[in-house]
Every structure is written in structure tokens, then in C-alpha cells.
Amino acid sequence: MTFRALFSIISLAAVLQSTNAALTRRVACPDGVNTATNAVCCQLFAVRDDLQQNLFHGGLCTAEAHESLRLTFHDAIAISPALEAQGIFGGGGADGSIAIFSDIETAFHPNIGLDEIVALQKPFVARHNLSQADL
């Protein structure tokens, strides 16, 4: 009996998931290969491919991949202790500030070593006309 109830729940979940996927409208990107739920996102597929091929050496988990993830994490958790002490929201969120203010931000002790990946990523930002936060 328990197995039958579990099977029914799983079946219902599968039907609901496939129905939701069928109702999600997708647009074909101009590259003729990718689709997205928002046409604005189509330009990011070229960025993804460029990063995979030229920064991550064909999609390998190299030091550049590790440091890019570290940069994203450190950029997202950045806060201002001085503002927090005053009871004011001290920031936070992946806004690209470490790369934008790299001469200051990469000198902060937890961010030491991020200057190398910031420098490696700058050509990608320029080539694809992105903001640091978009990368």
C-alpha cells in the first residue's frame, strides 16, 4: 500500500513537471543552436562558449575555473562592516565591484590573489561588451 501511494505521488510530480516545461515559452536564438526563455539571454551563449574554450581550456576544471568561482563568491558576499555597525545595509551581492575597483579590492586580505583572474577576465568583458557584474 505504501509503495502504491509513493508511486502515485511520484507520477503526479512527473506529470506536473512536464506540464510546466511544456507551458514555458522558449525563443530560438539567432545562432540557430540555443533556445532561451528570454531573447535577451541569447547573447550570453556566445559568452559561455568563449569562456569555456578560451579561459577554461575547453571546459576543464583548471585553476582559472577555481579562481573564477572564488571571485564570484567573494564578490557576492562583500559587505561594509562600517555601515553594518551603524545599522545600515552594508551591501553584498554580485555586482562586479572586485573587478571594477580591483586596485583596492584585491588588496583586501581575503581577496589576495584575485587580481590574476580579474586580469584574465577583462578581455572577455571588453570583447562581449558586458559589465563586470554580467560576467
N, CA, C and O atoms as CSV, one atom per row, in Angstrom:
chain,resi,resn,atom,element,x,y,z
A,1,MET,N,N,0.816,-1.194,0.000
A,1,MET,CA,C,0.000,0.000,0.000
A,1,MET,C,C,0.860,1.258,0.000
A,1,MET,O,O,0.573,2.206,-0.730
A,2,THR,N,N,1.902,1.272,0.806
A,2,THR,CA,C,2.783,2.429,0.873
A,2,THR,C,C,3.470,2.650,-0.468
A,2,THR,O,O,3.622,3.786,-0.917
A,3,PHE,N,N,3.879,1.566,-1.099
A,3,PHE,CA,C,4.538,1.673,-2.394
A,3,PHE,C,C,3.596,2.292,-3.422
A,3,PHE,O,O,4.019,3.120,-4.229
A,4,ARG,N,N,2.329,1.900,-3.402
A,4,ARG,CA,C,1.350,2.424,-4.350
A,4,ARG,C,C,1.162,3.924,-4.149
A,4,ARG,O,O,1.070,4.665,-5.127
A,5,ALA,N,N,1.104,4.383,-2.903
A,5,ALA,CA,C,0.940,5.804,-2.613
A,5,ALA,C,C,2.177,6.590,-3.060
A,5,ALA,O,O,2.059,7.663,-3.650
A,6,LEU,N,N,3.344,6.051,-2.776
A,6,LEU,CA,C,4.588,6.705,-3.188
A,6,LEU,C,C,4.675,6.791,-4.703
A,6,LEU,O,O,5.074,7.821,-5.248
A,7,PHE,N,N,4.299,5.703,-5.391
A,7,PHE,CA,C,4.328,5.685,-6.845
A,7,PHE,C,C,3.359,6.722,-7.410
A,7,PHE,O,O,3.668,7.387,-8.399
A,8,SER,N,N,2.195,6.861,-6.790
A,8,SER,CA,C,1.201,7.845,-7.242
A,8,SER,C,C,1.726,9.266,-7.090
A,8,SER,O,O,1.539,10.099,-7.977
A,9,ILE,N,N,2.373,9.537,-5.986
A,9,ILE,CA,C,2.924,10.879,-5.742
A,9,ILE,C,C,4.020,11.198,-6.746
A,9,ILE,O,O,4.069,12.301,-7.291
A,10,ILE,N,N,4.897,10.234,-6.991
A,10,ILE,CA,C,5.985,10.449,-7.952
A,10,ILE,C,C,5.424,10.647,-9.353
A,10,ILE,O,O,5.908,11.502,-10.095
A,11,SER,N,N,4.418,9.875,-9.722
A,11,SER,CA,C,3.801,10.012,-11.042
A,11,SER,C,C,3.163,11.383,-11.202
A,11,SER,O,O,3.310,12.026,-12.242
A,12,LEU,N,N,2.455,11.827,-10.170
A,12,LEU,CA,C,1.821,13.146,-10.215
A,12,LEU,C,C,2.870,14.248,-10.342
A,12,LEU,O,O,2.689,15.192,-11.110
A,13,ALA,N,N,3.950,14.133,-9.604
A,13,ALA,CA,C,5.026,15.125,-9.687
A,13,ALA,C,C,5.624,15.160,-11.088
A,13,ALA,O,O,5.914,16.236,-11.610
A,14,ALA,N,N,5.811,14.007,-11.694
A,14,ALA,CA,C,6.378,13.945,-13.045
A,14,ALA,C,C,5.445,14.596,-14.056
A,14,ALA,O,O,5.901,15.318,-14.943
A,15,VAL,N,N,4.149,14.349,-13.933
A,15,VAL,CA,C,3.172,14.947,-14.848
A,15,VAL,C,C,3.158,16.467,-14.691
A,15,VAL,O,O,3.141,17.192,-15.685
A,16,LEU,N,N,3.166,16.949,-13.452
A,16,LEU,CA,C,3.172,18.394,-13.215
A,16,LEU,C,C,4.430,19.047,-13.750
A,16,LEU,O,O,4.368,20.141,-14.312
A,17,GLN,N,N,5.567,18.398,-13.585
A,17,GLN,CA,C,6.836,18.944,-14.081
A,17,GLN,C,C,6.830,19.025,-15.598
A,17,GLN,O,O,7.243,20.041,-16.156
A,18,SER,N,N,6.376,17.991,-16.274
A,18,SER,CA,C,6.365,18.000,-17.735
A,18,SER,C,C,5.351,19.008,-18.265
A,18,SER,O,O,5.584,19.627,-19.304
A,19,THR,N,N,4.233,19.182,-17.568
A,19,THR,CA,C,3.242,20.178,-17.974
A,19,THR,C,C,3.824,21.581,-17.857
A,19,THR,O,O,3.638,22.411,-18.747
A,20,ASN,N,N,4.526,21.844,-16.763
A,20,ASN,CA,C,5.158,23.143,-16.566
A,20,ASN,C,C,6.195,23.406,-17.655
A,20,ASN,O,O,6.266,24.511,-18.194
A,21,ALA,N,N,6.993,22.399,-17.977
A,21,ALA,CA,C,8.012,22.562,-19.026
A,21,ALA,C,C,7.365,22.829,-20.374
A,21,ALA,O,O,7.893,23.605,-21.169
A,22,ALA,N,N,6.233,22.199,-20.641
A,22,ALA,CA,C,5.544,22.388,-21.917
A,22,ALA,C,C,4.952,23.793,-22.019
A,22,ALA,O,O,4.833,24.328,-23.121
A,23,LEU,N,N,4.583,24.393,-20.900
A,23,LEU,CA,C,3.973,25.709,-20.905
A,23,LEU,C,C,4.990,26.842,-20.917
A,23,LEU,O,O,4.619,27.992,-21.154
A,24,THR,N,N,6.253,26.549,-20.670
A,24,THR,CA,C,7.286,27.573,-20.668
A,24,THR,C,C,7.663,27.894,-22.106
A,24,THR,O,O,8.182,27.042,-22.828
A,25,ARG,N,N,7.402,29.105,-22.508
A,25,ARG,CA,C,7.683,29.536,-23.886
A,25,ARG,C,C,9.179,29.792,-24.041
A,25,ARG,O,O,9.786,30.466,-23.209
A,26,ARG,N,N,9.761,29.265,-25.085
A,26,ARG,CA,C,11.178,29.458,-25.365
A,26,ARG,C,C,11.318,30.143,-26.715
A,26,ARG,O,O,10.489,29.967,-27.607
A,27,VAL,N,N,12.379,30.926,-26.849
A,27,VAL,CA,C,12.655,31.593,-28.120
A,27,VAL,C,C,13.917,30.977,-28.718
A,27,VAL,O,O,14.831,30.574,-27.999
A,28,ALA,N,N,13.947,30.914,-30.022
A,28,ALA,CA,C,15.132,30.429,-30.720
A,28,ALA,C,C,16.131,31.572,-30.828
A,28,ALA,O,O,15.779,32.678,-31.238
A,29,CYS,N,N,17.366,31.300,-30.460
A,29,CYS,CA,C,18.413,32.320,-30.536
A,29,CYS,C,C,18.915,32.438,-31.970
A,29,CYS,O,O,18.815,31.480,-32.737
A,30,PRO,N,N,19.451,33.590,-32.341
A,30,PRO,CA,C,19.937,33.802,-33.703
A,30,PRO,C,C,21.044,32.835,-34.139
A,30,PRO,O,O,21.261,32.644,-35.335
A,31,ASP,N,N,21.749,32.222,-33.171
A,31,ASP,CA,C,22.814,31.291,-33.545
A,31,ASP,C,C,22.271,29.996,-34.133
A,31,ASP,O,O,23.029,29.201,-34.689
A,32,GLY,N,N,20.956,29.775,-34.014
A,32,GLY,CA,C,20.342,28.580,-34.577
A,32,GLY,C,C,20.584,27.314,-33.775
A,32,GLY,O,O,20.159,26.235,-34.186
A,33,VAL,N,N,21.255,27.426,-32.644
A,33,VAL,CA,C,21.590,26.256,-31.828
A,33,VAL,C,C,20.864,26.291,-30.488
A,33,VAL,O,O,20.303,25.284,-30.057
A,34,ASN,N,N,20.874,27.435,-29.835
A,34,ASN,CA,C,20.367,27.554,-28.474
A,34,ASN,C,C,18.961,28.145,-28.433
A,34,ASN,O,O,18.528,28.831,-29.359
A,35,THR,N,N,18.262,27.861,-27.339
A,35,THR,CA,C,16.983,28.488,-27.056
A,35,THR,C,C,17.040,29.052,-25.638
A,35,THR,O,O,17.828,28.597,-24.810
A,36,ALA,N,N,16.203,30.039,-25.372
A,36,ALA,CA,C,16.171,30.667,-24.056
A,36,ALA,C,C,14.742,31.066,-23.731
A,36,ALA,O,O,13.901,31.160,-24.625
A,37,THR,N,N,14.466,31.299,-22.469
A,37,THR,CA,C,13.133,31.753,-22.088
A,37,THR,C,C,12.977,33.256,-22.290
A,37,THR,O,O,11.861,33.775,-22.249
A,38,ASN,N,N,14.092,33.960,-22.510
A,38,ASN,CA,C,14.071,35.394,-22.769
A,38,ASN,C,C,15.099,35.681,-23.863
A,38,ASN,O,O,16.261,35.293,-23.734
A,39,ALA,N,N,14.690,36.343,-24.918
A,39,ALA,CA,C,15.570,36.600,-26.056
A,39,ALA,C,C,16.818,37.388,-25.673
A,39,ALA,O,O,17.854,37.254,-26.324
A,40,VAL,N,N,16.737,38.205,-24.631
A,40,VAL,CA,C,17.885,38.998,-24.187
A,40,VAL,C,C,19.032,38.089,-23.754
A,40,VAL,O,O,20.201,38.461,-23.863
A,41,CYS,N,N,18.697,36.909,-23.268
A,41,CYS,CA,C,19.727,35.978,-22.785
A,41,CYS,C,C,20.516,35.314,-23.906
A,41,CYS,O,O,21.558,34.711,-23.647
A,42,CYS,N,N,20.047,35.409,-25.135
A,42,CYS,CA,C,20.716,34.736,-26.252
A,42,CYS,C,C,22.177,35.162,-26.406
A,42,CYS,O,O,23.023,34.338,-26.752
A,43,GLN,N,N,22.484,36.436,-26.154
A,43,GLN,CA,C,23.866,36.902,-26.310
A,43,GLN,C,C,24.809,36.223,-25.325
A,43,GLN,O,O,26.014,36.169,-25.568
A,44,LEU,N,N,24.284,35.706,-24.221
A,44,LEU,CA,C,25.140,35.101,-23.204
A,44,LEU,C,C,25.660,33.717,-23.595
A,44,LEU,O,O,26.623,33.231,-23.002
A,45,PHE,N,N,25.036,33.081,-24.584
A,45,PHE,CA,C,25.541,31.784,-25.027
A,45,PHE,C,C,26.919,31.926,-25.684
A,45,PHE,O,O,27.777,31.059,-25.518
A,46,ALA,N,N,27.130,33.012,-26.425
A,46,ALA,CA,C,28.443,33.257,-27.027
A,46,ALA,C,C,29.490,33.515,-25.950
A,46,ALA,O,O,30.640,33.097,-26.083
A,47,VAL,N,N,29.093,34.201,-24.888
A,47,VAL,CA,C,29.997,34.454,-23.765
A,47,VAL,C,C,30.368,33.130,-23.109
A,47,VAL,O,O,31.539,32.867,-22.837
A,48,ARG,N,N,29.368,32.306,-22.862
A,48,ARG,CA,C,29.607,30.985,-22.257
A,48,ARG,C,C,30.598,30.173,-23.091
A,48,ARG,O,O,31.548,29.599,-22.559
A,49,ASP,N,N,30.366,30.133,-24.388
A,49,ASP,CA,C,31.237,29.347,-25.259
A,49,ASP,C,C,32.660,29.895,-25.276
A,49,ASP,O,O,33.623,29.128,-25.264
A,50,ASP,N,N,32.794,31.213,-25.305
A,50,ASP,CA,C,34.107,31.847,-25.302
A,50,ASP,C,C,34.849,31.554,-23.996
A,50,ASP,O,O,36.031,31.211,-24.012
A,51,LEU,N,N,34.153,31.690,-22.873
A,51,LEU,CA,C,34.777,31.395,-21.581
A,51,LEU,C,C,35.206,29.937,-21.492
A,51,LEU,O,O,36.319,29.631,-21.063
A,52,GLN,N,N,34.319,29.044,-21.902
A,52,GLN,CA,C,34.639,27.620,-21.834
A,52,GLN,C,C,35.872,27.288,-22.671
A,52,GLN,O,O,36.756,26.555,-22.228
A,53,GLN,N,N,35.920,27.828,-23.869
A,53,GLN,CA,C,37.015,27.493,-24.775
A,53,GLN,C,C,38.318,28.206,-24.429
A,53,GLN,O,O,39.385,27.592,-24.440
A,54,ASN,N,N,38.236,29.491,-24.123
A,54,ASN,CA,C,39.457,30.285,-24.029
A,54,ASN,C,C,39.935,30.611,-22.619
A,54,ASN,O,O,41.105,30.946,-22.431
A,55,LEU,N,N,39.060,30.522,-21.632
A,55,LEU,CA,C,39.502,30.751,-20.259
A,55,LEU,C,C,39.606,29.433,-19.501
A,55,LEU,O,O,40.531,29.232,-18.715
A,56,PHE,N,N,38.656,28.543,-19.742
A,56,PHE,CA,C,38.627,27.270,-19.021
A,56,PHE,C,C,39.185,26.113,-19.850
A,56,PHE,O,O,38.931,24.949,-19.538
A,57,HIS,N,N,39.931,26.420,-20.889
A,57,HIS,CA,C,40.656,25.417,-21.678
A,57,HIS,C,C,39.755,24.279,-22.143
A,57,HIS,O,O,40.051,23.105,-21.920
A,58,GLY,N,N,38.663,24.641,-22.787
A,58,GLY,CA,C,37.760,23.631,-23.322
A,58,GLY,C,C,36.828,23.034,-22.285
A,58,GLY,O,O,36.329,21.924,-22.476
A,59,GLY,N,N,36.584,23.730,-21.208
A,59,GLY,CA,C,35.655,23.254,-20.189
A,59,GLY,C,C,36.291,22.446,-19.080
A,59,GLY,O,O,35.591,21.763,-18.333
A,60,LEU,N,N,37.608,22.511,-18.958
A,60,LEU,CA,C,38.292,21.775,-17.900
A,60,LEU,C,C,38.222,22.527,-16.578
A,60,LEU,O,O,38.112,23.752,-16.547
A,61,CYS,N,N,38.286,21.780,-15.505
A,61,CYS,CA,C,38.257,22.380,-14.168
A,61,CYS,C,C,39.693,22.728,-13.774
A,61,CYS,O,O,40.346,21.997,-13.030
A,62,THR,N,N,40.159,23.847,-14.284
A,62,THR,CA,C,41.534,24.281,-14.065
A,62,THR,C,C,41.572,25.349,-12.973
A,62,THR,O,O,40.550,25.677,-12.371
A,63,ALA,N,N,42.750,25.877,-12.734
A,63,ALA,CA,C,42.912,26.945,-11.742
A,63,ALA,C,C,42.055,28.157,-12.102
A,63,ALA,O,O,41.541,28.834,-11.212
A,64,GLU,N,N,41.898,28.434,-13.385
A,64,GLU,CA,C,41.083,29.575,-13.808
A,64,GLU,C,C,39.617,29.380,-13.428
A,64,GLU,O,O,38.947,30.335,-13.038
A,65,ALA,N,N,39.120,28.156,-13.540
A,65,ALA,CA,C,37.738,27.860,-13.136
A,65,ALA,C,C,37.586,28.027,-11.625
A,65,ALA,O,O,36.610,28.609,-11.150
A,66,HIS,N,N,38.544,27.520,-10.890
A,66,HIS,CA,C,38.529,27.640,-9.431
A,66,HIS,C,C,38.554,29.104,-9.007
A,66,HIS,O,O,37.766,29.526,-8.161
A,67,GLU,N,N,39.456,29.868,-9.595
A,67,GLU,CA,C,39.585,31.272,-9.220
A,67,GLU,C,C,38.379,32.101,-9.667
A,67,GLU,O,O,38.014,33.065,-8.993
A,68,SER,N,N,37.759,31.741,-10.790
A,68,SER,CA,C,36.541,32.433,-11.218
A,68,SER,C,C,35.414,32.202,-10.227
A,68,SER,O,O,34.665,33.125,-9.908
A,69,LEU,N,N,35.293,30.983,-9.744
A,69,LEU,CA,C,34.283,30.679,-8.736
A,69,LEU,C,C,34.590,31.422,-7.435
A,69,LEU,O,O,33.688,31.958,-6.791
A,70,ARG,N,N,35.850,31.451,-7.060
A,70,ARG,CA,C,36.258,32.182,-5.849
A,70,ARG,C,C,35.949,33.670,-5.997
A,70,ARG,O,O,35.460,34.298,-5.057
A,71,LEU,N,N,36.231,34.235,-7.165
A,71,LEU,CA,C,35.931,35.644,-7.415
A,71,LEU,C,C,34.436,35.914,-7.296
A,71,LEU,O,O,34.031,36.901,-6.680
A,72,THR,N,N,33.622,35.056,-7.873
A,72,THR,CA,C,32.169,35.218,-7.792
A,72,THR,C,C,31.700,35.178,-6.347
A,72,THR,O,O,30.885,36.001,-5.930
A,73,PHE,N,N,32.214,34.225,-5.586
A,73,PHE,CA,C,31.830,34.102,-4.186
A,73,PHE,C,C,32.234,35.349,-3.389
A,73,PHE,O,O,31.416,35.917,-2.665
A,74,HIS,N,N,33.486,35.768,-3.525
A,74,HIS,CA,C,33.960,36.919,-2.763
A,74,HIS,C,C,33.239,38.202,-3.177
A,74,HIS,O,O,32.996,39.072,-2.340
A,75,ASP,N,N,32.899,38.325,-4.447
A,75,ASP,CA,C,32.168,39.498,-4.902
A,75,ASP,C,C,30.750,39.502,-4.334
A,75,ASP,O,O,30.221,40.559,-3.990
A,76,ALA,N,N,30.143,38.341,-4.237
A,76,ALA,CA,C,28.753,38.253,-3.773
A,76,ALA,C,C,28.609,38.478,-2.272
A,76,ALA,O,O,27.574,38.974,-1.826
A,77,ILE,N,N,29.622,38.124,-1.484
A,77,ILE,CA,C,29.472,38.249,-0.036
A,77,ILE,C,C,30.057,39.540,0.512
A,77,ILE,O,O,30.053,39.755,1.724
A,78,ALA,N,N,30.550,40.386,-0.351
A,78,ALA,CA,C,31.191,41.625,0.102
A,78,ALA,C,C,30.223,42.474,0.911
A,78,ALA,O,O,29.081,42.694,0.507
A,79,ILE,N,N,30.693,42.946,2.054
A,79,ILE,CA,C,29.890,43.811,2.909
A,79,ILE,C,C,30.768,44.912,3.486
A,79,ILE,O,O,31.995,44.817,3.465
A,80,SER,N,N,30.138,45.939,3.991
A,80,SER,CA,C,30.840,47.031,4.644
A,80,SER,C,C,30.613,46.914,6.142
A,80,SER,O,O,29.523,47.235,6.617
A,81,PRO,N,N,31.606,46.467,6.901
A,81,PRO,CA,C,31.445,46.371,8.355
A,81,PRO,C,C,31.137,47.725,8.995
A,81,PRO,O,O,30.417,47.788,9.991
A,82,ALA,N,N,31.672,48.801,8.434
A,82,ALA,CA,C,31.422,50.133,8.997
A,82,ALA,C,C,29.940,50.502,8.884
A,82,ALA,O,O,29.355,51.022,9.835
A,83,LEU,N,N,29.339,50.237,7.735
A,83,LEU,CA,C,27.909,50.534,7.568
A,83,LEU,C,C,27.061,49.612,8.427
A,83,LEU,O,O,26.086,50.046,9.039
A,84,GLU,N,N,27.436,48.328,8.472
A,84,GLU,CA,C,26.682,47.376,9.294
A,84,GLU,C,C,26.697,47.795,10.757
A,84,GLU,O,O,25.689,47.648,11.447
A,85,ALA,N,N,27.814,48.312,11.240
A,85,ALA,CA,C,27.929,48.748,12.631
A,85,ALA,C,C,26.989,49.916,12.931
A,85,ALA,O,O,26.571,50.111,14.072
A,86,GLN,N,N,26.665,50.688,11.894
A,86,GLN,CA,C,25.747,51.816,12.057
A,86,GLN,C,C,24.285,51.401,11.880
A,86,GLN,O,O,23.378,52.228,11.972
A,87,GLY,N,N,24.072,50.098,11.622
A,87,GLY,CA,C,22.715,49.609,11.413
A,87,GLY,C,C,22.196,49.862,10.016
A,87,GLY,O,O,20.994,49.759,9.772
A,88,ILE,N,N,23.088,50.193,9.094
A,88,ILE,CA,C,22.727,50.470,7.701
A,88,ILE,C,C,23.119,49.261,6.866
A,88,ILE,O,O,24.142,48.627,7.123
A,89,PHE,N,N,22.306,48.945,5.869
A,89,PHE,CA,C,22.633,47.834,4.980
A,89,PHE,C,C,24.016,48.061,4.389
A,89,PHE,O,O,24.279,49.098,3.782
A,90,GLY,N,N,24.892,47.091,4.570
A,90,GLY,CA,C,26.283,47.243,4.168
A,90,GLY,C,C,26.628,46.673,2.821
A,90,GLY,O,O,27.806,46.473,2.523
A,91,GLY,N,N,25.650,46.408,2.004
A,91,GLY,CA,C,25.930,45.910,0.669
A,91,GLY,C,C,25.916,44.402,0.592
A,91,GLY,O,O,25.363,43.718,1.453
A,92,GLY,N,N,26.524,43.911,-0.437
A,92,GLY,CA,C,26.511,42.487,-0.702
A,92,GLY,C,C,25.827,42.243,-2.028
A,92,GLY,O,O,25.015,43.052,-2.476
A,93,GLY,N,N,26.146,41.164,-2.637
A,93,GLY,CA,C,25.576,40.840,-3.931
A,93,GLY,C,C,26.639,40.909,-4.999
A,93,GLY,O,O,27.564,41.718,-4.921
A,94,ALA,N,N,26.507,40.072,-5.982
A,94,ALA,CA,C,27.482,40.001,-7.068
A,94,ALA,C,C,27.293,41.198,-7.992
A,94,ALA,O,O,26.455,41.175,-8.893
A,95,ASP,N,N,28.078,42.243,-7.757
A,95,ASP,CA,C,27.947,43.466,-8.543
A,95,ASP,C,C,29.191,43.796,-9.353
A,95,ASP,O,O,29.244,44.835,-10.012
A,96,GLY,N,N,30.188,42.926,-9.311
A,96,GLY,CA,C,31.408,43.165,-10.069
A,96,GLY,C,C,32.362,44.133,-9.425
A,96,GLY,O,O,33.346,44.527,-10.051
A,97,SER,N,N,32.104,44.537,-8.184
A,97,SER,CA,C,32.913,45.580,-7.554
A,97,SER,C,C,34.375,45.181,-7.367
A,97,SER,O,O,35.253,46.042,-7.410
A,98,ILE,N,N,34.650,43.903,-7.164
A,98,ILE,CA,C,36.054,43.496,-7.001
A,98,ILE,C,C,36.826,43.760,-8.289
A,98,ILE,O,O,37.968,44.218,-8.246
A,99,ALA,N,N,36.215,43.478,-9.422
A,99,ALA,CA,C,36.888,43.725,-10.701
A,99,ALA,C,C,36.902,45.206,-11.054
A,99,ALA,O,O,37.884,45.700,-11.609
A,100,ILE,N,N,35.829,45.915,-10.741
A,100,ILE,CA,C,35.756,47.346,-11.063
A,100,ILE,C,C,36.779,48.138,-10.256
A,100,ILE,O,O,37.443,49.028,-10.788
A,101,PHE,N,N,36.902,47.816,-8.991
A,101,PHE,CA,C,37.840,48.501,-8.099
A,101,PHE,C,C,38.971,47.554,-7.707
A,101,PHE,O,O,39.326,47.452,-6.532
A,102,SER,N,N,39.528,46.871,-8.689
A,102,SER,CA,C,40.491,45.805,-8.402
A,102,SER,C,C,41.746,46.298,-7.683
A,102,SER,O,O,42.330,45.552,-6.897
A,103,ASP,N,N,42.170,47.529,-7.932
A,103,ASP,CA,C,43.371,48.015,-7.252
A,103,ASP,C,C,43.159,48.149,-5.749
A,103,ASP,O,O,44.117,48.054,-4.981
A,104,ILE,N,N,41.922,48.367,-5.320
A,104,ILE,CA,C,41.598,48.471,-3.893
A,104,ILE,C,C,41.130,47.126,-3.344
A,104,ILE,O,O,41.638,46.647,-2.330
A,105,GLU,N,N,40.164,46.531,-4.019
A,105,GLU,CA,C,39.507,45.322,-3.515
A,105,GLU,C,C,40.437,44.106,-3.432
A,105,GLU,O,O,40.332,43.308,-2.500
A,106,THR,N,N,41.337,43.965,-4.395
A,106,THR,CA,C,42.204,42.777,-4.368
A,106,THR,C,C,43.320,42.905,-3.331
A,106,THR,O,O,44.036,41.937,-3.074
A,107,ALA,N,N,43.475,44.080,-2.736
A,107,ALA,CA,C,44.452,44.254,-1.660
A,107,ALA,C,C,43.868,43.873,-0.295
A,107,ALA,O,O,44.605,43.722,0.680
A,108,PHE,N,N,42.547,43.720,-0.233
A,108,PHE,CA,C,41.881,43.301,0.999
A,108,PHE,C,C,42.248,41.842,1.255
A,108,PHE,O,O,42.149,41.008,0.355
A,109,HIS,N,N,42.665,41.538,2.460
A,109,HIS,CA,C,43.252,40.239,2.778
A,109,HIS,C,C,42.500,39.020,2.205
A,109,HIS,O,O,43.138,38.178,1.573
A,110,PRO,N,N,41.189,38.891,2.394
A,110,PRO,CA,C,40.508,37.705,1.848
A,110,PRO,C,C,40.529,37.621,0.318
A,110,PRO,O,O,40.326,36.547,-0.248
A,111,ASN,N,N,40.774,38.750,-0.346
A,111,ASN,CA,C,40.750,38.776,-1.808
A,111,ASN,C,C,42.132,38.668,-2.440
A,111,ASN,O,O,42.262,38.775,-3.660
A,112,ILE,N,N,43.151,38.459,-1.639
A,112,ILE,CA,C,44.512,38.372,-2.182
A,112,ILE,C,C,44.589,37.222,-3.182
A,112,ILE,O,O,44.145,36.106,-2.913
A,113,GLY,N,N,45.158,37.525,-4.328
A,113,GLY,CA,C,45.296,36.540,-5.396
A,113,GLY,C,C,44.224,36.639,-6.461
A,113,GLY,O,O,44.363,36.041,-7.529
A,114,LEU,N,N,43.152,37.383,-6.197
A,114,LEU,CA,C,42.085,37.507,-7.179
A,114,LEU,C,C,42.442,38.456,-8.322
A,114,LEU,O,O,41.769,38.478,-9.353
A,115,ASP,N,N,43.502,39.236,-8.131
A,115,ASP,CA,C,43.905,40.168,-9.187
A,115,ASP,C,C,44.263,39.434,-10.476
A,115,ASP,O,O,44.071,39.974,-11.565
A,116,GLU,N,N,44.777,38.217,-10.366
A,116,GLU,CA,C,45.162,37.464,-11.568
A,116,GLU,C,C,43.950,37.076,-12.405
A,116,GLU,O,O,43.961,37.237,-13.625
A,117,ILE,N,N,42.897,36.561,-11.752
A,117,ILE,CA,C,41.711,36.158,-12.516
A,117,ILE,C,C,40.944,37.378,-13.014
A,117,ILE,O,O,40.330,37.326,-14.080
A,118,VAL,N,N,40.970,38.467,-12.265
A,118,VAL,CA,C,40.344,39.708,-12.732
A,118,VAL,C,C,41.015,40.144,-14.033
A,118,VAL,O,O,40.336,40.515,-14.990
A,119,ALA,N,N,42.330,40.100,-14.068
A,119,ALA,CA,C,43.069,40.495,-15.280
A,119,ALA,C,C,42.768,39.546,-16.445
A,119,ALA,O,O,42.646,39.990,-17.587
A,120,LEU,N,N,42.647,38.256,-16.166
A,120,LEU,CA,C,42.349,37.289,-17.224
A,120,LEU,C,C,40.936,37.458,-17.782
A,120,LEU,O,O,40.692,37.173,-18.955
A,121,GLN,N,N,40.005,37.921,-16.943
A,121,GLN,CA,C,38.623,38.064,-17.389
A,121,GLN,C,C,38.340,39.378,-18.116
A,121,GLN,O,O,37.359,39.471,-18.854
A,122,LYS,N,N,39.173,40.382,-17.923
A,122,LYS,CA,C,38.908,41.698,-18.536
A,122,LYS,C,C,38.753,41.644,-20.058
A,122,LYS,O,O,37.867,42.321,-20.580
A,123,PRO,N,N,39.557,40.882,-20.796
A,123,PRO,CA,C,39.339,40.817,-22.250
A,123,PRO,C,C,37.970,40.254,-22.644
A,123,PRO,O,O,37.417,40.643,-23.673
A,124,PHE,N,N,37.425,39.352,-21.843
A,124,PHE,CA,C,36.108,38.787,-22.135
A,124,PHE,C,C,35.016,39.835,-21.943
A,124,PHE,O,O,34.062,39.902,-22.718
A,125,VAL,N,N,35.165,40.644,-20.912
A,125,VAL,CA,C,34.209,41.728,-20.654
A,125,VAL,C,C,34.229,42.701,-21.825
A,125,VAL,O,O,33.178,43.108,-22.318
A,126,ALA,N,N,35.420,43.072,-22.267
A,126,ALA,CA,C,35.549,44.017,-23.378
A,126,ALA,C,C,35.048,43.413,-24.696
A,126,ALA,O,O,34.341,44.074,-25.457
A,127,ARG,N,N,35.414,42.172,-24.957
A,127,ARG,CA,C,35.066,41.520,-26.230
A,127,ARG,C,C,33.556,41.363,-26.381
A,127,ARG,O,O,33.036,41.471,-27.491
A,128,HIS,N,N,32.849,41.112,-25.288
A,128,HIS,CA,C,31.406,40.857,-25.374
A,128,HIS,C,C,30.561,42.037,-24.917
A,128,HIS,O,O,29.339,41.927,-24.816
A,129,ASN,N,N,31.206,43.162,-24.642
A,129,ASN,CA,C,30.502,44.381,-24.241
A,129,ASN,C,C,29.579,44.129,-23.047
A,129,ASN,O,O,28.388,44.436,-23.081
A,130,LEU,N,N,30.164,43.565,-22.000
A,130,LEU,CA,C,29.427,43.257,-20.770
A,130,LEU,C,C,29.883,44.146,-19.645
A,130,LEU,O,O,30.916,44.808,-19.745
A,131,SER,N,N,29.118,44.165,-18.575
A,131,SER,CA,C,29.605,44.795,-17.345
A,131,SER,C,C,30.315,43.711,-16.552
A,131,SER,O,O,30.136,42.522,-16.816
A,132,GLN,N,N,31.105,44.113,-15.600
A,132,GLN,CA,C,31.801,43.143,-14.735
A,132,GLN,C,C,30.794,42.269,-14.005
A,132,GLN,O,O,31.041,41.081,-13.800
A,133,ALA,N,N,29.674,42.834,-13.615
A,133,ALA,CA,C,28.650,42.063,-12.904
A,133,ALA,C,C,28.028,40.999,-13.797
A,133,ALA,O,O,27.625,39.944,-13.308
A,134,ASP,N,N,27.944,41.260,-15.098
A,134,ASP,CA,C,27.348,40.287,-16.016
A,134,ASP,C,C,28.231,39.071,-16.210
A,134,ASP,O,O,27.741,37.965,-16.441
A,135,LEU,N,N,29.537,39.279,-16.114
A,135,LEU,CA,C,30.440,38.148,-16.342
A,135,LEU,C,C,30.419,37.241,-15.144
A,135,LEU,O,O,31.112,36.224,-15.128
